[in-house]
């Protein structure tokens, strides 16, 4: 039971962060996913390890529902979908009894999600340096006359 409670607590905290940031899914959704994953895995991982794959696959469908396309180029919800998968991982790890790893993974996820808001770590935000690099979606640069074809 403590494995499931740990997964609930960690997943809820991550979901709370997502809710505060205006994510399409919030604290209740993330808590249900992490708790459900931990409960299923805690009961089945020794007798039916393939159930873990089923849990991860099932969550993939929820994650797909979080991704929205706006216009022709903007996609929203990818971070929420990735976080949903990560919360599932926390549930799986917690459900198998690896509570230290579950706590460490949750901490790393929170650092990643809050990176842009932590004063000293803001420098690690790649958006600060995007203007120095060529956009992958930009049309290809013209070849130089002496450059061999690709």
C-alpha positions as a Python dict, from the first residue, in 0.01 Angstrom:
ca = {
    (1, 'X'): (0, 0, 0),
    (2, 'X'): (287, 239, 74),
    (3, 'X'): (410, 197, -285),
    (4, 'X'): (79, 319, -421),
    (5, 'X'): (62, 608, -171),
    (6, 'X'): (411, 721, -271),
    (7, 'X'): (315, 713, -640),
    (8, 'X'): (1, 912, -561),
    (9, 'X'): (192, 1180, -370),
    (10, 'X'): (466, 1221, -630),
    (11, 'X'): (223, 1220, -922),
    (12, 'X'): (-5, 1470, -751),
    (13, 'X'): (283, 1712, -693),
    (14, 'X'): (383, 1694, -1060),
    (15, 'X'): (20, 1733, -1165),
    (16, 'X'): (-14, 2033, -936),
    (17, 'X'): (277, 2200, -1115),
    (18, 'X'): (114, 2125, -1452),
    (19, 'X'): (-219, 2263, -1332),
    (20, 'X'): (-58, 2585, -1209),
    (21, 'X'): (113, 2627, -1548),
    (22, 'X'): (-216, 2588, -1738),
    (23, 'X'): (-160, 2238, -1875),
    (24, 'X'): (-449, 2054, -2043),
    (25, 'X'): (-424, 1793, -1764),
    (26, 'X'): (-382, 1871, -1396),
    (27, 'X'): (-325, 1733, -1049),
    (28, 'X'): (-615, 1486, -1046),
    (29, 'X'): (-531, 1340, -1387),
    (30, 'X'): (-162, 1295, -1313),
    (31, 'X'): (-238, 1154, -968),
    (32, 'X'): (-480, 899, -1116),
    (33, 'X'): (-231, 791, -1382),
    (34, 'X'): (60, 751, -1138),
    (35, 'X'): (-154, 582, -875),
    (36, 'X'): (-318, 348, -1124),
    (37, 'X'): (16, 250, -1274),
    (38, 'X'): (158, 178, -928),
    (39, 'X'): (-145, -28, -824),
    (40, 'X'): (-142, -240, -1140),
    (41, 'X'): (233, -294, -1130),
    (42, 'X'): (244, -368, -755),
    (43, 'X'): (-5, -651, -803),
    (44, 'X'): (119, -794, -1134),
    (45, 'X'): (491, -731, -1191),
    (46, 'X'): (608, -1062, -1039),
    (47, 'X'): (344, -1287, -1191),
    (48, 'X'): (292, -1103, -1520),
    (49, 'X'): (576, -860, -1603),
    (50, 'X'): (424, -789, -1945),
    (51, 'X'): (150, -599, -1762),
    (52, 'X'): (401, -315, -1725),
    (53, 'X'): (411, -286, -2104),
    (54, 'X'): (33, -278, -2110),
    (55, 'X'): (27, 8, -1859),
    (56, 'X'): (275, 213, -2060),
    (57, 'X'): (90, 143, -2385),
    (58, 'X'): (-242, 243, -2235),
    (59, 'X'): (-102, 570, -2108),
    (60, 'X'): (26, 642, -2458),
    (61, 'X'): (-335, 684, -2567),
    (62, 'X'): (-400, 938, -2293),
    (63, 'X'): (-81, 1123, -2386),
    (64, 'X'): (-187, 1131, -2751),
    (65, 'X'): (-510, 1298, -2645),
    (66, 'X'): (-313, 1579, -2480),
    (67, 'X'): (-136, 1682, -2801),
    (68, 'X'): (-316, 1946, -3005),
    (69, 'X'): (-227, 2101, -3338),
    (70, 'X'): (-285, 2473, -3381),
    (71, 'X'): (-262, 2589, -3741),
    (72, 'X'): (-6, 2434, -3968),
    (73, 'X'): (305, 2460, -3751),
    (74, 'X'): (222, 2487, -3381),
    (75, 'X'): (180, 2176, -3170),
    (76, 'X'): (76, 2211, -2806),
    (77, 'X'): (65, 1960, -2525),
    (78, 'X'): (381, 1763, -2602),
    (79, 'X'): (531, 1847, -2263),
    (80, 'X'): (210, 1737, -2093),
    (81, 'X'): (210, 1410, -2287),
    (82, 'X'): (575, 1349, -2202),
    (83, 'X'): (507, 1431, -1838),
    (84, 'X'): (216, 1186, -1842),
    (85, 'X'): (455, 914, -1962),
    (86, 'X'): (708, 1015, -1696),
    (87, 'X'): (442, 999, -1422),
    (88, 'X'): (358, 650, -1547),
    (89, 'X'): (725, 567, -1504),
    (90, 'X'): (712, 697, -1148),
    (91, 'X'): (411, 475, -1085),
    (92, 'X'): (587, 173, -1233),
    (93, 'X'): (907, 235, -1036),
    (94, 'X'): (717, 301, -716),
    (95, 'X'): (491, -1, -773),
    (96, 'X'): (795, -229, -791),
    (97, 'X'): (923, -94, -459),
    (98, 'X'): (1207, 129, -580),
    (99, 'X'): (1096, 428, -373),
    (100, 'X'): (1431, 611, -379),
    (101, 'X'): (1440, 600, -757),
    (102, 'X'): (1076, 716, -773),
    (103, 'X'): (1155, 1017, -556),
    (104, 'X'): (1469, 1101, -756),
    (105, 'X'): (1287, 1074, -1088),
    (106, 'X'): (1005, 1295, -959),
    (107, 'X'): (1262, 1550, -844),
    (108, 'X'): (1431, 1550, -1185),
    (109, 'X'): (1097, 1593, -1360),
    (110, 'X'): (1010, 1887, -1136),
    (111, 'X'): (1348, 2049, -1207),
    (112, 'X'): (1290, 2002, -1579),
    (113, 'X'): (938, 2146, -1564),
    (114, 'X'): (1045, 2442, -1351),
    (115, 'X'): (1379, 2508, -1521),
    (116, 'X'): (1257, 2833, -1675),
    (117, 'X'): (1149, 2961, -1335),
    (118, 'X'): (1452, 2876, -1119),
    (119, 'X'): (1676, 3186, -1108),
    (120, 'X'): (2021, 3028, -1157),
    (121, 'X'): (1902, 2753, -1389),
    (122, 'X'): (1724, 2986, -1633),
    (123, 'X'): (2048, 2991, -1833),
    (124, 'X'): (1984, 2627, -1928),
    (125, 'X'): (1666, 2723, -2117),
    (126, 'X'): (1745, 2656, -2483),
    (127, 'X'): (1501, 2924, -2599),
    (128, 'X'): (1752, 3184, -2480),
    (129, 'X'): (1997, 3070, -2746),
    (130, 'X'): (1766, 2989, -3037),
    (131, 'X'): (1846, 3305, -3228),
    (132, 'X'): (2208, 3185, -3263),
    (133, 'X'): (2114, 2870, -3455),
    (134, 'X'): (1944, 2804, -3786),
    (135, 'X'): (1585, 2679, -3750),
    (136, 'X'): (1542, 2318, -3872),
    (137, 'X'): (1210, 2415, -4030),
    (138, 'X'): (1370, 2692, -4240),
    (139, 'X'): (1423, 2628, -4613),
    (140, 'X'): (1764, 2485, -4697),
    (141, 'X'): (2049, 2727, -4752),
    (142, 'X'): (2171, 2762, -5111),
    (143, 'X'): (2478, 2555, -5195),
    (144, 'X'): (2809, 2725, -5252),
    (145, 'X'): (2938, 2685, -5610),
    (146, 'X'): (3237, 2475, -5503),
    (147, 'X'): (3039, 2259, -5256),
    (148, 'X'): (2976, 1895, -5360),
    (149, 'X'): (2610, 1780, -5372),
    (150, 'X'): (2477, 1619, -5053),
}
